[in-house]
Amino acid sequence: MEKYLQEQPRDFLAVATPGAGKTTFALTLASWLLHHHVVQQVTVVAPTEHLKKQWAEAAARIGIKLDPEYSAGPLSKEYQGVAVTYAGVGVRPMLHRNRVEQRKTLVILDEIHHAGDSKSWGEACLEAFEPATRRLALTGTPFRSDTNPIPFVVYEEGNDGIRRSAADYTYGYGSALGDGVVRPVIFLSYSGNMRWRTKAGDEIAARLGEPMTKDAVSQAWRTALDPRGDWMPNVLKAADRRLGEVRKAIPDAGGLVIASDQDSARAYAKLIREITGTKATLVLSDDAGASKRIDDFSGSDERWMVAVRMVSEGVDVPRLAVGVYATTISTPLFFAQAVGRFVRSRRRGETASVFLPTVPDLLGFANEMEVERDHVLDRPKKHGEEDPYAESEQEMDEANKQQDEDTGEQEQFSFEALESEAVFDRVLYDGAEFGMQAHPGSEEEQDYLGIPGLLEPDQVQLLLQKRQARQIAHSKKKPAEEADLLELPAERRPVVSHKEMLELRKQLNTMVGAYSHQSGKPHGVIHTELRRTCGGPPSAEATAGQLRQRVAKVQEWATRMR
């Protein structure tokens, strides 16, 4: 606010982490600009129907009346502006341009990255609001997986020749956590064995979190999320136990399951009813009925809500404290917005817990919660390098589509989930990983599910370290034949992708080749010595940790020879 009032710019981009209070800032500023006659009316543009209504309600609380039902014609005298959606502007840009030209207008563009969702939306926003007196752009995630420029956002060229979005003010998750504005997030990750049948009729078995090809990761992930397997019921049970623990300190705490489609959402709601004995609120689409269900849930003390996609962004239910990420969308944008539903703090010490499948991409996002991203317009592409954005783009398109309809026959026979089991894998917090694998329902799992719901961020870290130390000590006392799960702490079991494993093997072979040249020893002899010194199977079967250990060992030998 101080920065804005000092500079009085026509365009201002505020990037603030979900839960930091962008709406409060924008409406306080709108009130000041109206009071000082800088503007005479306000237009709020939001991504969804529900958010449009939410803005109108929030504005009414501070004395600004916005019409969320406006569609055409002159505005009633009782209103000081309108709340519309990007889609609405896309349909009738000239209607909004005429309104902006007639009176001095402040345009608030909420979650402005959506203005780049389609070329027509971006062009419509430019056409409609180019004459506006003031424009305030807000976002919690100013990055997109494509290179559609976002209207009214300034892009600055870096030393590398790449243009990135430049925010006027940034308030990241790390800063907000330090100020007690948002909750610390504990991620609880579950792996387990999956079995499925491919389109070709082959049966495949794999363990979530183990290096696999991109297709295999995707199919193992979908198998885990299948409500007919054992993975989802066990993870929902664990999430409900966690919610029970959190509710001891936060009595009205609620949980949210984010599902991929309507059928899955209904099945998850049924599972929750079987597990808890109470009905879950089901939100399947972005319509008026859905808005009311979200509002009713927000004002109640019911335990669970299950939603398809739409609650991932901007929808404000501050009592949500436990989440289950039960969708296969793996863009950083969607993940950040989804986690943003749980971080809004109401009082100091509240913690948020999000349950995830052990999938390399998701664990990567969870470990990078505090990374602030900008929207990149130009893509660096070295010779022979894969386009890092291509996969994200397709998923972003999927995420932006209404994912409520049946996806059609093409998916029907391409894949069949046969069997899934859940294993508690690890806890991720503040970029560190804790815990050893444990069976659902075991004391070891309960150790992590039972973490108190009210803790300061540094207390969370301390408690997780203590729980892990206790688990390791307990594991050492058990006879070897009882160890049916991988008895290694999480930081020694890095989750890596198939591609990363190939890179590690390539790196090891390069190092061995260089050392062979230096020492005169054959490659095979060096590999055998490495196995004898570091332990473990041949390179082709070694884990990422074992490969890294061998790389370090060869480097050590080579350094000694110099």
Phi and psi in degrees as a GROMACS rama.xvg file:
@    title "Ramachandran Plot"
@    xaxis  label "Phi"
@    yaxis  label "Psi"
@TYPE xy
-60.9147  -45.429  GLU-2
-61.2205  -43.0262  LYS-3
-63.5445  -48.862  TYR-4
-66.1933  -30.482  LEU-5
-69.2337  -42.4114  GLN-6
-94.9815  -27.3494  GLU-7
48.0348  53.4295  GLN-8
-78.1402  160.197  PRO-9
-76.115  -39.9067  ARG-10
-117.188  138.374  ASP-11
-144.478  125.786  PHE-12
-110.315  114.85  LEU-13
-105.465  120.455  ALA-14
-107.26  114.342  VAL-15
-136.583  139.786  ALA-16
-56.4737  144.981  THR-17
-51.0145  135.59  PRO-18
93.4141  -2.51528  GLY-19
-85.2702  -13.0064  ALA-20
102.78  39.9963  GLY-21
-62.965  -38.4246  LYS-22
-63.4103  -44.7996  THR-23
-60.1424  -45.7725  THR-24
-60.1647  -49.0547  PHE-25
-61.8135  -43.079  ALA-26
-73.6957  -32.7968  LEU-27
-64.0313  -42.1183  THR-28
-65.9001  -43.1436  LEU-29
-57.7044  -43.4127  ALA-30
-61.0179  -43.7861  SER-31
-64.2678  -45.3198  TRP-32
-65.5413  -37.1965  LEU-33
-67.7352  -45.0105  LEU-34
-61.8866  -38.1668  HIS-35
-92.1689  12.3865  HIS-36
58.3476  24.2642  HIS-37
-70.4408  -37.9053  VAL-38
-129.427  161.873  VAL-39
-112.366  -15.2715  GLN-40
-152.778  164.928  GLN-41
-126.931  136.906  VAL-42
-121.221  123.817  THR-43
-106.501  129.603  VAL-44
-113.551  122.62  VAL-45
-124.033  161.069  ALA-46
-71.3869  -31.8632  PRO-47
-132.798  165.001  THR-48
-59.3445  -41.9267  GLU-49
-63.5062  -43.5695  HIS-50
-67.4388  -33.2157  LEU-51
-59.0144  -46.0489  LYS-52
-67.4601  -38.4122  LYS-53
-61.8491  -40.3628  GLN-54
-62.5056  -45.2621  TRP-55
-61.0536  -40.6508  ALA-56
-66.3977  -43.0502  GLU-57
-64.9928  -38.9541  ALA-58
-65.5261  -40.7447  ALA-59
-60.0114  -33.2613  ALA-60
-65.7916  -25.1618  ARG-61
-109.697  18.2741  ILE-62
87.5166  14.7058  GLY-63
-107.426  121.73  ILE-64
-96.5687  115.839  LYS-65
-114.799  139.475  LEU-66
-91.4285  110.614  ASP-67
-82.7776  -7.10055  PRO-68
-103.5  5.3165  GLU-69
-59.7291  134.2  TYR-70
-129.527  -33.6657  SER-71
-170.146  169.642  ALA-72
78.9898  -177.411  GLY-73
-68.5072  149.16  PRO-74
-87.1938  140.798  LEU-75
-57.745  144.384  SER-76
-60.4016  -23.9567  LYS-77
-74.4372  -14.0865  GLU-78
-99.2537  148.555  TYR-79
-104.534  9.55424  GLN-80
164.838  -172.21  GLY-81
-131.008  157.761  VAL-82
-120.015  122.47  ALA-83
-131.26  171.743  VAL-84
-104.115  161.999  THR-85
-60.0404  -37.2388  TYR-86
-63.6267  -40.3153  ALA-87
-62.6409  -41.5054  GLY-88
-66.4243  -38.1014  VAL-89
-60.5105  -32.6854  GLY-90
-76.6882  -40.5227  VAL-91
-135.355  69.2231  ARG-92
-62.9068  -36.3117  PRO-93
-67.4932  -32.3108  MET-94
-57.9032  -45.8362  LEU-95
-75.2244  -32.2034  HIS-96
-63.7782  -43.2326  ARG-97
-60.1605  -41.3803  ASN-98
-64.3191  -41.4805  ARG-99
-68.8501  -33.9402  VAL-100
-74.1776  -28.9204  GLU-101
-74.4768  -36.0108  GLN-102
-137.507  150.414  ARG-103
-62.1493  123.14  LYS-104
-124.962  138.782  THR-105
-96.6211  124.1  LEU-106
-106.067  122.548  VAL-107
-102.688  116.471  ILE-108
-103.203  99.8019  LEU-109
-81.7571  137.674  ASP-110
47.4403  59.855  GLU-111
-63.3865  -17.1702  ILE-112
-58.5954  -21.0887  HIS-113
-69.4944  -20.6412  HIS-114
-67.9949  -12.929  ALA-115
-98.9306  5.41782  GLY-116
-57.3821  -41.3525  ASP-117
-140.388  154.07  SER-118
-57.7478  -39.4395  LYS-119
-66.2503  -36.8542  SER-120
-65.8983  -43.7296  TRP-121
-62.2152  -45.2407  GLY-122
-65.1766  -39.4186  GLU-123
-64.2596  -41.6062  ALA-124
-63.0342  -42.7926  CYS-125
-61.8475  -44.366  LEU-126
-66.3455  -44.1992  GLU-127
-71.0495  -39.7178  ALA-128
-114.409  9.85892  PHE-129
-59.3316  -37.3364  GLU-130
-82.5405  1.01977  PRO-131
-59.8776  146.4  ALA-132
-68.0537  -47.0813  THR-133
-136.139  144.256  ARG-134
-130.701  127.398  ARG-135
-116.743  115.856  LEU-136
-102.083  134.194  ALA-137
-124.943  143.193  LEU-138
-160.829  150.908  THR-139
-97.3546  -17.4894  GLY-140
-139.708  89.2157  THR-141
-83.4301  23.7511  PRO-142
-118.958  145.309  PHE-143
-125.623  159.672  ARG-144
-87.5147  -2.21312  SER-145
-114.982  -176.206  ASP-146
-112.73  27.284  THR-147
-67.9584  120.029  ASN-148
-64.1561  144.416  PRO-149
-92.4362  129.695  ILE-150
-58.7122  144.423  PRO-151
63.9256  15.9353  PHE-152
-106.069  134.467  VAL-153
-85.9501  134.046  VAL-154
-112.812  128.984  TYR-155
-113.94  139.923  GLU-156
-83.9313  128.818  GLU-157
-86.2017  179.662  GLY-158
-61.7593  -23.4595  ASN-159
-86.2998  5.53908  ASP-160
79.4702  7.05977  GLY-161
-101.397  133.656  ILE-162
-88.603  130.207  ARG-163
-127.159  151.741  ARG-164
-64.0712  140.175  SER-165
-114.255  115.658  ALA-166
-86.895  147.901  ALA-167
-79.6228  -28.8707  ASP-168
-149.798  131.723  TYR-169
-126.126  133.385  THR-170
-134.213  97.7267  TYR-171
-84.2829  173.605  GLY-172
-59.6351  -40.8799  TYR-173
-59.0579  -46.0234  GLY-174
-65.0371  -43.7844  SER-175
-65.1903  -35.4891  ALA-176
-66.4554  -43.1098  LEU-177
-61.4579  -33.8269  GLY-178
-85.6849  -2.46485  ASP-179
73.9535  17.6268  GLY-180
-81.5134  -32.5157  VAL-181
-121.728  164.672  VAL-182
-87.6935  150.239  ARG-183
-69.4765  141.797  PRO-184
-108.01  125.516  VAL-185
-101.155  121.749  ILE-186
-98.2285  126.94  PHE-187
-110.5  117.807  LEU-188
-107.544  139.44  SER-189
-122.571  131.799  TYR-190
-109.482  -148.533  SER-191
134.562  165.301  GLY-192
-85.6825  135.429  ASN-193
-120.675  147.15  MET-194
-137.612  131.017  ARG-195
-146.686  165.685  TRP-196
-112.923  131.561  ARG-197
-84.6943  174.676  THR-198
-57.9657  -33.9019  LYS-199
-78.1556  -4.29242  ALA-200
92.3424  3.31358  GLY-201
-78.9522  140.074  ASP-202
-94.0681  130.569  GLU-203
-125.019  138.783  ILE-204
-121.725  137.122  ALA-205
-156.488  162.796  ALA-206
-108.43  129.226  ARG-207
-57.1083  133.24  LEU-208
99.1676  -14.9598  GLY-209
-84.8438  150.591  GLU-210
-60.6347  126.174  PRO-211
-144.031  167.242  MET-212
-67.1301  163.967  THR-213
-57.5864  -42.9553  LYS-214
-63.3388  -42.6174  ASP-215
-66.1699  -39.8416  ALA-216
-58.8003  -46.7522  VAL-217
-60.8875  -43.1072  SER-218
-73.72  -36.3337  GLN-219
-64.9109  -40.2633  ALA-220
-62.6583  -46.8557  TRP-221
-64.451  -34.4134  ARG-222
-63.9398  -42.314  THR-223
-60.1065  -40.737  ALA-224
-79.6396  -6.81594  LEU-225
-65.0534  120.746  ASP-226
-64.7649  -15.6663  PRO-227
-83.3391  -13.2025  ARG-228
-83.3728  -171.302  GLY-229
-94.4419  -16.9337  ASP-230
-63.4714  -54.6106  TRP-231
-60.6514  -49.6118  MET-232
-57.0575  -40.1186  PRO-233
-69.0892  -38.5029  ASN-234
-70.1522  -39.1923  VAL-235
-64.4261  -38.7423  LEU-236
-61.1817  -45.7722  LYS-237
-62.7784  -42.8048  ALA-238
-64.183  -37.4185  ALA-239
-69.15  -36.4831  ASP-240
-65.0484  -39.8149  ARG-241
-63.1243  -42.8715  ARG-242
-61.1739  -39.9637  LEU-243
-59.8329  -40.2894  GLY-244
-67.0044  -44.3158  GLU-245
-63.5318  -36.9673  VAL-246
-69.3646  -15.1734  ARG-247
-64.5418  -33.425  LYS-248
-100.338  -31.114  ALA-249
-123.364  87.6  ILE-250
-56.7415  -28.3519  PRO-251
-99.8915  11.2461  ASP-252
-54.5757  139.864  ALA-253
-122.042  163.992  GLY-254
-120.957  152.055  GLY-255
-133.75  128.746  LEU-256
-103.488  122.346  VAL-257
-97.3589  111.654  ILE-258
-100.541  162.951  ALA-259
-81.1838  -35.5785  SER-260
-152.496  173.376  ASP-261
-61.3501  -44.2414  GLN-262
-61.7776  -45.753  ASP-263
-62.482  -43.0579  SER-264
-58.736  -44.4286  ALA-265
-63.0605  -41.7692  ARG-266
-65.8621  -39.2553  ALA-267
-66.3782  -39.2536  TYR-268
-61.9014  -38.9444  ALA-269
-65.5372  -41.9807  LYS-270
-61.8612  -41.14  LEU-271
-63.219  -39.0463  ILE-272
-63.113  -41.5118  ARG-273
-65.8503  -37.6154  GLU-274
-74.8372  -44.0102  ILE-275
-101.56  -18.6321  THR-276
79.7585  0.378315  GLY-277
-124.356  156.06  THR-278
-79.3516  142.535  LYS-279
-94.6384  146.43  ALA-280
-74.4137  128.898  THR-281
-110.609  122.838  LEU-282
-121.277  112.149  VAL-283
-107.248  -19.5135  LEU-284
-155.861  166.875  SER-285
-88.8067  77.6038  ASP-286
-131.318  179.752  ASP-287
-60.4613  -40.7456  ALA-288
-62.7054  -37.8504  GLY-289
-64.8564  -42.6083  ALA-290
-57.6126  -43.7382  SER-291
-65.8739  -40.1105  LYS-292
-63.5462  -39.9573  ARG-293
-64.9675  -45.0623  ILE-294
-60.8704  -44.4361  ASP-295
-61.8167  -42.9703  ASP-296
-64.2436  -42.2486  PHE-297
-58.7463  -38.1408  SER-298
-88.1115  -2.95907  GLY-299
-102.318  -172.627  SER-300
-121.249  26.6025  ASP-301
-62.4899  154.225  GLU-302
-77.7251  -49.7272  ARG-303
-127.895  144.364  TRP-304
-127.38  138.916  MET-305
-118.028  128.999  VAL-306
-137.582  152.169  ALA-307
-98.3525  108.503  VAL-308
57.7579  -48.5637  ARG-309
-63.8788  -24.3127  MET-310
-83.5693  5.65709  VAL-311
-75.0167  -14.9454  SER-312
-138.835  127.994  GLU-313
70.7552  -20.4802  GLY-314
-71.1099  127.791  VAL-315
-102.702  101.596  ASP-316
-126.658  84.0344  VAL-317
-58.8618  -20.0196  PRO-318
-82.0537  -5.54291  ARG-319
-65.2563  121.931  LEU-320
-128.351  -15.3919  ALA-321
-129.347  132.27  VAL-322
-129.695  151.208  GLY-323
-122.636  117.128  VAL-324
-86.1493  90.1658  TYR-325
-110.915  45.3682  ALA-326
-133.244  155.914  THR-327
-96.4837  15.02  THR-328
-76.2143  126.401  ILE-329
-127.089  42.4814  SER-330
-93.1207  145.948  THR-331
-59.802  -33.0037  PRO-332
-62.261  -51.7982  LEU-333
-64.1626  -41.5962  PHE-334
-61.7724  -46.378  PHE-335
-61.567  -41.5156  ALA-336
-68.4256  -37.8108  GLN-337
-64.2193  -48.2712  ALA-338
-65.0483  -30.2318  VAL-339
-58.8658  -19.8189  GLY-340
-69.6577  -17.1831  ARG-341
-111.113  -5.9321  PHE-342
-93.0767  -11.8324  VAL-343
-65.3654  120.825  ARG-344
-93.2456  140.059  SER-345
-106.696  -28.5994  ARG-346
-149.826  158.617  ARG-347
-58.632  142.93  ARG-348
95.1072  -10.9484  GLY-349
-68.3393  136.848  GLU-350
-111.086  155.215  THR-351
-115.006  146.178  ALA-352
-129.265  129.338  SER-353
-125.009  127.071  VAL-354
-94.4519  132.494  PHE-355
-133.888  153.361  LEU-356
-76.0846  150.751  PRO-357
-75.9783  86.1201  THR-358
-122.977  128.445  VAL-359
-48.5079  -46.6937  PRO-360
-58.2442  -48.1417  ASP-361
-65.3818  -41.469  LEU-362
-65.3993  -34.1055  LEU-363
-62.639  -46.6384  GLY-364
-63.0181  -41.4987  PHE-365
-61.9229  -37.7549  ALA-366
-75.9989  -13.0475  ASN-367
-110.775  25.8777  GLU-368
-51.1238  -33.6158  MET-369
-92.9496  0.680424  GLU-370
-75.442  126.52  VAL-371
-93.4687  127.501  GLU-372
-110.11  153.906  ARG-373
-116.344  161.696  ASP-374
-81.7575  122.526  HIS-375
-96.5279  125.574  VAL-376
-87.5704  -35.3444  LEU-377
-108.149  140.376  ASP-378
-101.912  121.791  ARG-379
-71.3892  132.531  PRO-380
-141.637  105.545  LYS-381
-79.581  162.89  LYS-382
-59.7181  127.998  HIS-383
77.6359  3.67961  GLY-384
-93.2889  142.529  GLU-385
-70.7615  150.083  GLU-386
-72.2479  113.869  ASP-387
-70.1051  -13.0499  PRO-388
-98.9269  -15.9282  TYR-389
-56.363  -46.2439  ALA-390
-65.5961  -42.071  GLU-391
-59.8657  -38.4737  SER-392
-58.5917  -49.0485  GLU-393
-61.1568  -43.4126  GLN-394
-66.1946  -35.6631  GLU-395
-63.6984  -41.3742  MET-396
-59.5696  -43.3901  ASP-397
-61.5074  -42.7898  GLU-398
-65.6246  -32.5628  ALA-399
-83.1724  -16.2528  ASN-400
-74.4066  154.835  LYS-401
-72.0453  115.313  GLN-402
-96.7324  39.6463  GLN-403
-100.047  -22.4704  ASP-404
-80.386  161.375  GLU-405
-64.4579  135.805  ASP-406
-77.6788  -2.78338  THR-407
96.6405  178.577  GLY-408
-70.5555  -25.3169  GLU-409
-59.2444  -26.7549  GLN-410
-87.7326  -17.8775  GLU-411
-58.2615  -40.5003  GLN-412
-110.518  4.97177  PHE-413
-79.2525  -15.9166  SER-414
-167.54  142.203  PHE-415
-138.981  119.194  GLU-416
-73.9377  130.674  ALA-417
-107.643  -43.1608  LEU-418
-158.51  141.917  GLU-419
-146.476  147.932  SER-420
-132.581  156.281  GLU-421
-111.024  140.027  ALA-422
-134.034  127.302  VAL-423
-62.0579  126.897  PHE-424
-107.575  -53.0639  ASP-425
-168.345  167.904  ARG-426
-117.488  133.34  VAL-427
-112.076  130.644  LEU-428
-150.852  126.847  TYR-429
53.8828  41.4758  ASP-430
80.9258  -2.20642  GLY-431
-111.692  159.378  ALA-432
-122.357  139.306  GLU-433
-134.173  159.469  PHE-434
99.0153  158.555  GLY-435
-119.135  161.42  MET-436
-64.9138  146.669  GLN-437
-150.915  152.157  ALA-438
-74.8184  148.05  HIS-439
-57.764  137.495  PRO-440
87.1404  -6.01333  GLY-441
-79.3079  164.44  SER-442
-61.174  -37.9489  GLU-443
-62.5354  -42.5624  GLU-444
-64.9189  -44.6347  GLU-445
-60.0257  -30.5275  GLN-446
-54.2671  -39.0552  ASP-447
-88.6747  -35.5965  TYR-448
-67.3557  -24.5158  LEU-449
-91.1845  12.8224  GLY-450
-63.3002  133.049  ILE-451
-55.4077  149.135  PRO-452
-79.3501  -14.6109  GLY-453
-117.156  109.121  LEU-454
-151.589  145.684  LEU-455
-76.3776  154.156  GLU-456
-51.851  -41.5869  PRO-457
-71.3997  -27.9368  ASP-458
-67.9522  -35.6209  GLN-459
-59.2586  -49.0944  VAL-460
-57.4771  -48.2703  GLN-461
-61.6342  -44.6181  LEU-462
-64.5192  -41.7099  LEU-463
-64.6404  -39.1234  LEU-464
-63.0866  -41.4362  GLN-465
-64.9629  -43.9674  LYS-466
-62.0423  -41.7861  ARG-467
-65.7291  -43.1154  GLN-468
-60.1794  -40.1292  ALA-469
-65.5557  -41.5836  ARG-470
-62.9483  -41.9368  GLN-471
-65.4504  -43.4029  ILE-472
-62.4274  -41.4549  ALA-473
-64.8223  -40.5978  HIS-474
-64.5925  -36.6796  SER-475
-66.5839  -26.9905  LYS-476
-78.6531  -20.5579  LYS-477
-75.6062  143.582  LYS-478
-64.2897  148.059  PRO-479
-54.9904  -35.3287  ALA-480
-69.2162  -15.0093  GLU-481
-85.1569  -12.8815  GLU-482
-79.8446  84.9051  ALA-483
-90.8352  -6.38983  ASP-484
-118.062  163.5  LEU-485
-62.5359  110.187  LEU-486
-89.6886  62.6923  GLU-487
-134.254  140.26  LEU-488
-64.4377  153.264  PRO-489
-54.3163  -39.6932  ALA-490
-66.8196  -17.0843  GLU-491
-96.6176  4.23561  ARG-492
-122.499  63.7585  ARG-493
-62.098  137.575  PRO-494
-88.1993  117.189  VAL-495
-127.784  158.165  VAL-496
-85.4877  166.542  SER-497
-55.4552  -41.4432  HIS-498
-64.5823  -43.1253  LYS-499
-63.8395  -36.9596  GLU-500
-63.247  -42.389  MET-501
-60.4377  -42.3503  LEU-502
-61.6057  -43.105  GLU-503
-63.6894  -43.0262  LEU-504
-63.7616  -40.1839  ARG-505
-63.7004  -42.0306  LYS-506
-62.5701  -43.1643  GLN-507
-62.6727  -46.0878  LEU-508
-63.1021  -37.7095  ASN-509
-63.4308  -44.7365  THR-510
-64.241  -43.0736  MET-511
-62.4786  -41.0719  VAL-512
-60.4159  -44.4273  GLY-513
-65.3355  -41.1592  ALA-514
-70.0258  -33.8111  TYR-515
-62.2411  -42.9454  SER-516
-64.0689  -38.8346  HIS-517
-74.3829  -40.7894  GLN-518
-97.6259  -19.1692  SER-519
82.7815  0.965364  GLY-520
-82.7782  144.397  LYS-521
-65.6031  154.122  PRO-522
-53.4059  -48.0597  HIS-523
-58.9896  -39.1487  GLY-524
-64.9081  -42.6785  VAL-525
-63.3135  -45.0821  ILE-526
-59.5802  -41.7882  HIS-527
-63.9538  -43.3208  THR-528
-62.598  -39.5962  GLU-529
-62.9672  -42.7803  LEU-530
-65.1391  -39.3018  ARG-531
-67.5853  -40.1668  ARG-532
-74.6079  -45.7326  THR-533
-94.9849  -17.6921  CYS-534
81.0975  169.916  GLY-535
100.35  171.84  GLY-536
-80.8828  -179.101  PRO-537
-57.8293  159.784  PRO-538
-51.491  -40.2608  SER-539
-62.1386  -25.5978  ALA-540
-109.251  -3.77888  GLU-541
-70.2479  151.98  ALA-542
-79.7631  169.415  THR-543
-59.8514  -42.7017  ALA-544
-60.5757  -42.4672  GLY-545
-65.9493  -40.0295  GLN-546
-64.8957  -42.863  LEU-547
-62.854  -39.771  ARG-548
-61.0655  -41.8  GLN-549
-67.9916  -39.6399  ARG-550
-59.6082  -46.3798  VAL-551
-61.5422  -40.3323  ALA-552
-65.2957  -44.4574  LYS-553
-61.9927  -41.5111  VAL-554
-59.5228  -41.9391  GLN-555
-62.3214  -45.7414  GLU-556
-61.5877  -45.3826  TRP-557
-62.7861  -39.4361  ALA-558
-64.6604  -40.3869  THR-559
-62.2115  -30.9589  ARG-560
-76.1138  -19.5724  MET-561
